Amino acid sequence: MEKRVRDLLFEPLRDNTLSAIIPDFTYTSTGKEISAPAQLVRQSDQFQFILHFNTAQPPRELQSLLGGFMSEADQRTVCGQINGELPFRCDDVFPPSTMTTRSRGTSITILKSNRLHLVAEGSDAMTTGEFSRIISRPIDDHCNRQRFTAHLVYHGPKLLVHDARTEILTRNDFLGEATTSTADTHQFKSARWEGALIQQQSELHLHLRSREMDLDPSSQQIIDLVDRTNQAVGFVLGFHPWPAYRELRINHQVVERWLSPRFDLPTTYLVPASETMWAHFYGKSESAIHSIIPTIVDGLAEIPVDRRERLITLLWHFRSGNNRDLPSSTQLLMLCAVLDGLMKLIAGAGDPSEKPATDKTWRKASDTLGLSWERWTTDVFKTWGKHRHLLAHGWLWLGEDLEGDEFFVDHARLGCAFVTFVAAYCGYEGPVLADPFENRIITIRDIKA
């Protein structure tokens, strides 16, 4: 991340102190451009643009709508330069819902966006070959290959595994040299790419880059790889994979660079491996747990796109349901619902009108994954049924009447089972957490039929 991006945008966004001037703010609607000075601030998890007009009412295109619903077709593009120096573009801006007429004949309109794209300029817009020609560097065969680097920043999640370090050397004319070392990194790699997760205080940085390889992937294949890695990291560490910053370079050229006001991401304890479990496998590089991220990434690639999107939706509900502000009965009900949905997805149930039998769906899903029904899945099914049927039919107070131990044990057991099913669906067969309270571990390969 460039220093000026961090200084002008990222840190003020994080601290909720963002207040920048956009002197050349431009709103484009149906081919017409409207320009006005604007102020950029953060409002909760959105960017907010406050436009100022020297007229009693804004232009007609920027007057608030009265009623109705809007879809993606109604989204407009805005652009400009933050503080007159950092060009940006937003493509998800809806027409305004409010406007204010002030005294002395002026008016204000407010626009909102979830993602602010930073426009590539200068050398960032050049390919490796173009940049090499400018600096008179010899062009070799590697310049023509689609090599990439990616950098994503999450705010809030903590890295549970540390298998590499950062060393900082300081030199003082009087005291001499001193070295500090911090275990703050997890490294992983696939046949064609490699990556690292690095903890920097409240920020978790994901770095990816291509390795030496014979294949020459397309730009879309690289973008899809970064998307799948983003999902895999969120699954393994238990948080919504909503980066506050994302940058992707292909062949040196910036093809993506944007910010989103997503900070203080919560995490769930229902993950494939706890910090204690990671410590148990520390130094055992032969264990499959050390390659769980690339395994999940590759496994997601094997799942058809429509099913992958449904799986991502289920994971979103799964993490959202593990919210301590929700009643325990609601947490259990949501967990039972996502488990049932996952079984339908794995079993290939296509439409609700088919009304597939629940036990047959679970059996088919278990068989599809090659898991043993008698030795493992049937116990999960019984625990799920004990809660799901009563809660789904309105007996919510029964969930609240559960003893604390029973709720936590069953909730954790069903949550770990959900994680196990997802990991197996993505082709992972290594160890996973089966009970976070007793740190009990199972190996997916051992519960197969």
C-alpha positions as CSV (number, residue, x, y, z in Angstrom):
1,M,0.0,0.0,0.0
2,E,1.4,3.4,-1.0
3,K,2.2,5.8,1.8
4,R,-0.1,8.5,0.4
5,V,-3.0,6.0,0.2
6,R,-2.4,5.0,3.8
7,D,-2.0,8.6,5.0
8,L,-4.8,10.2,3.0
9,L,-7.4,7.3,3.1
10,F,-6.7,4.1,5.0
11,E,-5.7,5.4,8.4
12,P,-8.4,8.2,8.5
13,L,-11.0,5.6,7.4
14,R,-9.8,3.2,10.2
15,D,-9.9,5.9,12.8
16,N,-13.2,7.3,11.5
17,T,-11.7,10.7,11.0
18,L,-11.8,10.9,7.2
19,S,-12.7,14.3,5.8
20,A,-11.3,15.0,2.4
21,I,-12.1,17.6,-0.3
22,I,-12.9,16.6,-3.9
23,P,-12.8,19.8,-5.9
24,D,-13.7,18.2,-9.2
25,F,-16.3,15.6,-8.1
26,T,-18.2,14.4,-11.2
27,Y,-21.5,12.5,-11.3
28,T,-22.3,10.7,-14.5
29,S,-25.9,9.7,-15.3
30,T,-27.3,8.6,-18.7
31,G,-24.4,10.2,-20.5
32,K,-24.6,13.5,-18.7
33,E,-21.8,14.8,-16.4
34,I,-22.6,17.0,-13.4
35,S,-19.7,18.5,-11.5
36,A,-19.6,20.1,-8.1
37,P,-17.2,20.3,-5.1
38,A,-17.7,17.6,-2.5
39,Q,-16.6,16.4,0.9
40,L,-15.7,12.8,1.4
41,V,-16.4,11.2,4.9
42,R,-17.0,7.8,6.3
43,Q,-20.5,7.0,7.5
44,S,-20.6,3.6,9.3
45,D,-19.4,1.1,6.6
46,Q,-20.0,3.4,3.6
47,F,-18.3,6.3,1.9
48,Q,-20.4,9.4,1.9
49,F,-20.0,12.2,-0.6
50,I,-21.6,15.6,0.4
51,L,-22.1,17.7,-2.7
52,H,-22.5,21.5,-2.4
53,F,-24.5,23.6,-5.0
54,N,-24.8,27.3,-5.2
55,T,-28.5,27.0,-6.3
56,A,-31.6,26.5,-4.2
57,Q,-32.0,23.0,-5.7
58,P,-29.5,20.5,-7.1
59,P,-29.7,19.6,-10.8
60,R,-32.7,17.4,-11.6
61,E,-30.6,14.3,-11.8
62,L,-29.4,14.8,-8.2
63,Q,-32.7,15.6,-6.6
64,S,-34.0,13.0,-4.2
65,L,-36.3,10.2,-5.5
66,L,-39.8,9.9,-4.1
67,G,-40.6,6.3,-3.4
68,G,-39.9,3.2,-5.5
69,F,-37.1,0.6,-5.4
70,M,-33.8,0.6,-7.2
71,S,-31.7,-2.2,-8.7
72,E,-28.1,-2.4,-10.0
73,A,-29.3,-0.9,-13.3
74,D,-29.9,2.4,-11.4
75,Q,-26.3,2.6,-10.1
76,R,-24.3,5.5,-11.4
77,T,-20.5,6.3,-11.7
78,V,-18.8,9.1,-9.8
79,C,-15.1,10.2,-10.0
80,G,-12.7,12.9,-9.0
81,Q,-9.5,13.6,-7.1
82,I,-9.2,13.3,-3.4
83,N,-7.6,16.5,-2.1
84,G,-6.9,17.2,-5.7
85,E,-4.2,14.5,-6.0
86,L,-5.5,11.0,-5.7
87,P,-7.9,10.0,-8.5
88,F,-10.8,7.6,-7.8
89,R,-13.9,6.1,-9.2
90,C,-17.0,4.6,-7.7
91,D,-19.4,2.5,-9.8
92,D,-22.0,1.6,-7.2
93,V,-23.6,4.9,-6.4
94,F,-27.4,5.1,-6.4
95,P,-29.3,8.4,-7.0
96,P,-29.8,10.3,-3.8
97,S,-32.6,9.6,-1.3
98,T,-32.2,12.9,0.6
99,M,-31.3,16.5,-0.2
100,T,-31.3,19.7,1.8
101,T,-32.1,23.2,0.8
102,R,-30.4,25.8,2.9
103,S,-30.8,29.4,3.5
104,R,-29.2,31.9,1.1
105,G,-30.1,29.8,-1.9
106,T,-27.7,26.9,-1.6
107,S,-28.4,23.1,-1.4
108,I,-26.7,19.8,-0.4
109,T,-27.0,16.3,-1.9
110,I,-25.6,13.2,-0.3
111,L,-24.4,10.2,-2.3
112,K,-23.1,6.9,-0.9
113,S,-20.7,4.1,-2.0
114,N,-19.4,0.9,-0.6
115,R,-16.2,0.7,-2.6
116,L,-13.8,3.4,-3.8
117,H,-11.5,2.4,-6.7
118,L,-8.2,4.2,-7.0
119,V,-7.4,4.8,-10.6
120,A,-4.0,3.6,-11.8
121,E,-1.8,6.3,-13.2
122,G,1.8,6.7,-14.3
123,S,3.9,3.5,-14.1
124,D,1.1,1.7,-12.3
125,A,-0.9,1.7,-15.5
126,M,2.1,0.1,-17.5
127,T,2.8,-3.5,-18.2
128,T,6.2,-5.1,-17.3
129,G,7.3,-4.7,-21.0
130,E,6.2,-1.1,-21.2
131,F,7.9,-0.2,-17.9
132,S,11.1,-2.1,-18.9
133,R,11.4,-0.1,-22.1
134,I,11.1,3.2,-20.2
135,I,14.0,2.3,-17.9
136,S,15.9,0.6,-20.7
137,R,15.8,-2.8,-19.0
138,P,16.2,-5.9,-21.3
139,I,12.9,-7.6,-22.0
140,D,13.0,-11.4,-21.5
141,D,10.4,-14.1,-22.0
142,H,9.1,-13.6,-18.4
143,C,7.9,-10.1,-19.4
144,N,5.3,-11.6,-21.6
145,R,3.9,-14.0,-19.0
146,Q,0.9,-13.2,-16.8
147,R,2.7,-12.9,-13.5
148,F,0.8,-11.4,-10.6
149,T,1.0,-10.0,-7.0
150,A,-1.9,-9.3,-4.7
151,H,-2.2,-7.5,-1.4
152,L,-5.4,-7.6,0.8
153,V,-5.7,-6.0,4.2
154,Y,-8.3,-7.2,6.8
155,H,-8.9,-5.2,10.0
156,G,-9.7,-7.0,13.2
157,P,-9.0,-10.8,12.6
158,K,-6.0,-12.4,14.4
159,L,-3.6,-14.8,12.9
160,L,-3.9,-18.2,14.7
161,V,-0.7,-19.8,13.3
162,H,2.8,-18.4,13.2
163,D,5.4,-20.4,11.3
164,A,7.6,-17.5,10.1
165,R,9.0,-14.3,11.6
166,T,9.7,-10.6,10.9
167,E,13.1,-9.3,11.9
168,I,13.8,-5.6,12.4
169,L,17.4,-4.3,12.5
170,T,18.0,-1.0,14.2
171,R,21.4,0.8,14.2
172,N,22.4,3.6,16.5
173,D,25.8,5.3,16.4
174,F,26.2,5.0,20.1
175,L,24.4,1.8,21.0
176,G,25.3,-0.1,17.9
177,E,23.0,-2.7,16.2
178,A,19.9,-4.4,17.8
179,T,17.6,-6.9,16.2
180,T,14.0,-7.6,17.2
181,S,12.2,-10.7,16.0
182,T,8.4,-11.3,16.0
183,A,6.5,-14.5,15.1
184,D,3.8,-12.9,13.0
185,T,3.6,-14.8,9.6
186,H,2.1,-17.9,8.1
187,Q,3.4,-19.1,4.7
188,F,1.6,-21.4,2.3
189,K,2.0,-22.3,-1.3
190,S,0.5,-24.2,-4.2
191,A,2.1,-25.5,-7.4
192,R,1.5,-22.2,-9.3
193,W,1.4,-19.5,-6.6
194,E,2.4,-18.8,-3.0
195,G,1.2,-16.6,-0.2
196,A,1.7,-15.3,3.3
197,L,-0.5,-13.9,6.1
198,I,1.2,-11.3,8.2
199,Q,-0.1,-9.8,11.4
200,Q,0.6,-6.1,11.9
201,Q,-1.2,-5.1,15.1
202,S,-4.9,-5.0,14.2
203,E,-4.3,-5.5,10.5
204,L,-4.0,-8.9,8.9
205,H,-2.2,-8.6,5.5
206,L,-2.6,-11.3,2.8
207,H,0.1,-11.3,0.1
208,L,0.0,-13.5,-2.9
209,R,2.3,-13.9,-5.9
210,S,2.8,-16.2,-8.8
211,R,5.6,-18.8,-8.9
212,E,7.7,-20.0,-11.8
213,M,5.4,-21.9,-14.0
214,D,4.8,-23.0,-17.5
215,L,1.2,-22.1,-17.7
216,D,0.1,-18.6,-18.6
217,P,-3.3,-17.9,-16.9
218,S,-5.7,-15.3,-18.2
219,S,-6.4,-12.2,-16.2
220,Q,-9.9,-13.5,-15.2
221,Q,-8.3,-16.8,-13.9
222,I,-6.0,-14.8,-11.7
223,I,-8.8,-12.6,-10.4
224,D,-10.8,-15.8,-9.6
225,L,-7.8,-17.3,-7.8
226,V,-7.5,-14.2,-5.6
227,D,-11.3,-14.3,-4.9
228,R,-11.1,-18.0,-3.9
229,T,-8.0,-17.3,-1.7
230,N,-9.9,-14.5,0.0
231,Q,-12.8,-16.9,0.8
232,A,-10.4,-19.6,1.9
233,V,-8.7,-17.3,4.4
234,G,-12.0,-16.2,5.8
235,F,-13.1,-19.8,6.2
236,V,-9.9,-21.0,7.9
237,L,-9.6,-18.0,10.3
238,G,-13.4,-17.6,10.9
239,F,-14.3,-14.1,9.7
240,H,-16.2,-12.5,6.9
241,P,-13.6,-12.1,4.1
242,W,-14.3,-8.4,3.6
243,P,-10.9,-6.6,3.0
244,A,-10.6,-2.9,3.7
245,Y,-8.0,-2.7,1.0
246,R,-7.3,-4.8,-2.1
247,E,-4.7,-4.4,-4.8
248,L,-4.0,-6.8,-7.7
249,R,-1.2,-6.3,-10.2
250,I,-1.0,-8.5,-13.3
251,N,2.2,-8.2,-15.4
252,H,3.1,-5.2,-13.2
253,Q,-0.1,-3.3,-14.2
254,V,-2.6,-2.4,-11.5
255,V,-5.9,-4.0,-12.5
256,E,-7.6,-3.6,-9.1
257,R,-7.0,-1.2,-6.3
258,W,-9.8,-0.3,-4.0
259,L,-10.8,0.5,-0.4
260,S,-14.0,-0.3,1.6
261,P,-14.8,0.9,5.1
262,R,-14.9,-2.6,6.5
263,F,-13.2,-2.4,9.9
264,D,-13.2,-4.4,13.2
265,L,-14.3,-7.6,11.5
266,P,-15.6,-10.1,14.2
267,T,-14.4,-13.7,14.3
268,T,-16.1,-16.9,15.3
269,Y,-14.5,-19.7,17.4
270,L,-15.9,-22.3,15.0
271,V,-12.9,-22.7,12.7
272,P,-11.1,-25.8,11.3
273,A,-8.2,-25.3,13.7
274,S,-7.9,-23.3,16.9
275,E,-4.7,-21.6,18.1
276,T,-4.0,-24.5,20.5
277,M,-4.5,-27.0,17.6
278,W,-2.1,-25.0,15.4
279,A,0.4,-25.1,18.3
280,H,0.0,-28.9,18.5
281,F,1.0,-29.2,14.8
282,Y,3.8,-26.6,15.0
283,G,6.9,-28.0,13.3
284,K,5.0,-30.9,11.8
285,S,5.2,-29.6,8.2
286,E,4.1,-32.9,6.8
287,S,0.6,-32.4,8.3
288,A,-2.1,-31.5,5.9
289,I,-3.2,-28.6,8.2
290,H,-0.3,-26.6,7.0
291,S,-1.6,-26.6,3.5
292,I,-5.3,-26.2,4.3
293,I,-5.6,-22.7,2.7
294,P,-4.2,-23.8,-0.8
295,T,-6.2,-27.0,-0.5
296,I,-9.5,-25.1,0.0
297,V,-8.5,-22.7,-2.8
298,D,-8.0,-25.5,-5.2
299,G,-11.1,-27.3,-4.0
300,L,-13.3,-24.2,-4.5
301,A,-12.1,-24.2,-8.1
302,E,-13.5,-27.7,-8.7
303,I,-17.0,-26.6,-7.5
304,P,-19.3,-25.2,-10.2
305,V,-19.6,-21.4,-10.0
306,D,-23.3,-21.4,-9.1
307,R,-22.8,-23.9,-6.3
308,R,-19.7,-22.0,-5.1
309,E,-21.8,-18.9,-4.7
310,R,-24.4,-20.8,-2.7
311,L,-21.6,-22.1,-0.5
312,I,-20.3,-18.6,0.1
313,T,-23.8,-17.5,1.1
314,L,-24.1,-20.4,3.6
315,L,-20.7,-19.4,5.1
316,W,-21.9,-15.8,5.4
317,H,-25.0,-17.0,7.3
318,F,-22.9,-19.4,9.4
319,R,-20.6,-16.7,10.6
320,S,-23.4,-14.1,11.1
321,G,-25.4,-16.6,13.2
322,N,-22.5,-17.0,15.7
323,N,-23.3,-13.7,17.3
324,R,-23.4,-13.5,21.1
325,D,-26.0,-10.7,20.9
326,L,-28.5,-13.2,19.5
327,P,-30.6,-15.4,21.8
328,S,-29.1,-18.9,22.1
329,S,-32.2,-20.4,20.5
330,T,-31.7,-18.2,17.4
331,Q,-28.0,-19.1,17.2
332,L,-29.0,-22.8,17.3
333,L,-31.8,-22.4,14.7
334,M,-29.5,-20.5,12.3
335,L,-26.8,-23.2,12.7
336,C,-29.3,-25.9,12.0
337,A,-30.6,-24.1,9.0
338,V,-27.1,-23.6,7.4
339,L,-26.3,-27.3,8.1
340,D,-29.5,-28.4,6.3
341,G,-28.8,-26.0,3.4
342,L,-25.2,-27.4,3.1
343,M,-26.5,-31.0,3.0
344,K,-28.9,-30.0,0.2
345,L,-26.1,-28.3,-1.7
346,I,-23.8,-31.2,-1.4
347,A,-26.5,-33.7,-2.3
348,G,-27.4,-31.7,-5.4
349,A,-31.0,-30.8,-4.4
350,G,-32.0,-28.4,-7.1
351,D,-35.3,-26.9,-6.2
352,P,-37.5,-26.6,-3.0
353,S,-40.5,-28.0,-5.0
354,E,-38.7,-31.3,-5.1
355,K,-39.2,-31.6,-1.3
356,P,-36.4,-34.1,-0.8
357,A,-36.7,-36.3,2.4
358,T,-34.3,-34.9,5.0
359,D,-32.7,-38.2,6.1
360,K,-32.2,-39.2,2.5
361,T,-30.6,-35.9,1.7
362,W,-28.2,-36.2,4.6
363,R,-27.3,-39.7,3.6
364,K,-26.7,-38.7,0.0
365,A,-24.5,-35.8,1.1
366,S,-22.5,-38.0,3.4
367,D,-22.1,-40.6,0.7
368,T,-21.1,-37.9,-1.8
369,L,-18.2,-36.8,0.5
370,G,-17.3,-40.4,1.2
371,L,-18.0,-40.0,4.9
372,S,-19.1,-42.9,7.1
373,W,-22.7,-42.6,8.1
374,E,-22.5,-45.1,10.9
375,R,-19.2,-43.9,12.5
376,W,-19.7,-40.1,12.2
377,T,-22.5,-38.5,10.2
378,T,-25.4,-40.2,12.0
379,D,-24.4,-38.7,15.4
380,V,-24.3,-35.2,13.9
381,F,-27.7,-35.9,12.2
382,K,-29.3,-36.9,15.6
383,T,-27.9,-33.8,17.4
384,W,-29.1,-31.6,14.6
385,G,-32.6,-33.1,14.6
386,K,-32.9,-32.8,18.4
387,H,-32.9,-29.0,18.1
388,R,-33.9,-28.2,14.5
389,H,-37.4,-29.6,14.5
390,L,-38.5,-27.9,17.7
391,L,-36.9,-24.6,17.0
392,A,-38.1,-24.4,13.4
393,H,-41.7,-24.9,14.6
394,G,-41.7,-22.1,17.1
395,W,-40.6,-23.8,20.3
396,L,-38.0,-21.1,20.7
397,W,-38.2,-21.0,24.5
398,L,-36.9,-24.6,24.6
399,G,-33.6,-23.4,23.3
400,E,-33.4,-20.8,26.1
401,D,-34.3,-23.5,28.7
402,L,-31.2,-25.6,27.8
403,E,-28.6,-25.9,30.4
404,G,-25.5,-23.8,29.6
405,D,-23.3,-26.9,29.1
406,E,-25.8,-28.5,26.8
407,F,-26.1,-25.5,24.6
408,F,-22.4,-24.8,24.3
409,V,-21.6,-28.5,23.7
410,D,-24.3,-29.0,21.0
411,H,-23.7,-25.6,19.4
412,A,-19.9,-26.3,19.1
413,R,-20.5,-29.9,18.0
414,L,-22.8,-28.8,15.1
415,G,-20.6,-25.8,14.2
416,C,-17.5,-28.0,14.0
417,A,-19.5,-30.5,11.9
418,F,-20.5,-27.8,9.5
419,V,-16.8,-26.7,9.2
420,T,-15.8,-30.4,8.6
421,F,-18.5,-30.8,5.9
422,V,-17.3,-27.7,4.1
423,A,-13.6,-28.7,4.3
424,A,-14.4,-32.2,3.0
425,Y,-16.5,-30.6,0.2
426,C,-13.4,-28.6,-0.8
427,G,-11.3,-31.7,-0.9
428,Y,-9.5,-31.4,2.4
429,E,-8.8,-34.6,4.3
430,G,-6.5,-33.5,7.1
431,P,-7.1,-32.8,10.8
432,V,-9.9,-30.5,12.0
433,L,-11.2,-29.3,15.3
434,A,-14.1,-31.5,16.6
435,D,-14.6,-29.9,20.1
436,P,-13.1,-26.5,20.8
437,F,-13.7,-26.9,24.6
438,E,-11.8,-30.1,24.9
439,N,-9.4,-29.4,22.0
440,R,-10.5,-32.7,20.4
441,I,-9.2,-33.3,16.9
442,I,-10.4,-35.6,14.2
443,T,-8.9,-36.4,10.8
444,I,-11.4,-36.3,7.9
445,R,-9.6,-39.2,6.3
446,D,-10.3,-41.3,9.3
447,I,-14.1,-40.7,9.3
448,K,-14.5,-41.8,5.7
449,A,-16.4,-44.9,4.8
